[in-house]
C-alpha cells in the first residue's frame, strides 16, 4: 500500500468514515478519538480536516468510490445494445420501464412497456460519434472541404493566389431529365 499518505491509523480510519458519508463528529468518534461531546468532536474534526493530507485523502477515497460505482463506456453501450435486441415478449427486468394490469370481462391483461429501442439506438449512435453533425470538418457544411481546398494553414487570403483553383461550370441538362 505505497500510495497511502503518511497518516496515523486513526486519521486513516477517520478519512474512511468521512468518505463513506459519516458526519465529522461521528467519524471522529468512530475512528477512536476521544471527546467530551459531539460539539467538541466536531470542532476537533474540523481541525483534523484542516490538515491538507487528511482532506486530500478523503477526496481521493470519495473519488475512487465514485469511480467504482460509475458506469463504464462499455457498460453503457452494452445496456443500449441489450435494449435494442431485447425480446419484447420476455424482456430482462432492467429493461422494463412500466407494468400495468387491467381487469375486464375476459380476465386480467398485463401490459409491459420496455425501453424505447429507437431512443437506445440514438443514444448509442451519439456515444459512438456516428451522427453526421459530430464529424469534422463537415459538421457545419458538407461542402466545406471545397471552400477549404487550396487555403494555406494560416488561412491568409493573399496566399490563395499561388494555390490550385477548382474550375467548375454548370452544364444544362439535355433531354428533360
PyMOL commands that set and color helices and strands:
alter all, ss='L'
color gray80, all
select helices_A, chain A and resi 9-19+24-30+38-49+52-69+73-85+93-95+117-128+132-134+144-148+157-162
alter helices_A, ss='H'
color red, helices_A
select strands_A, chain A and resi 96-104+107-114
alter strands_A, ss='S'
color yellow, strands_A
deselect
rebuild
show_as cartoon
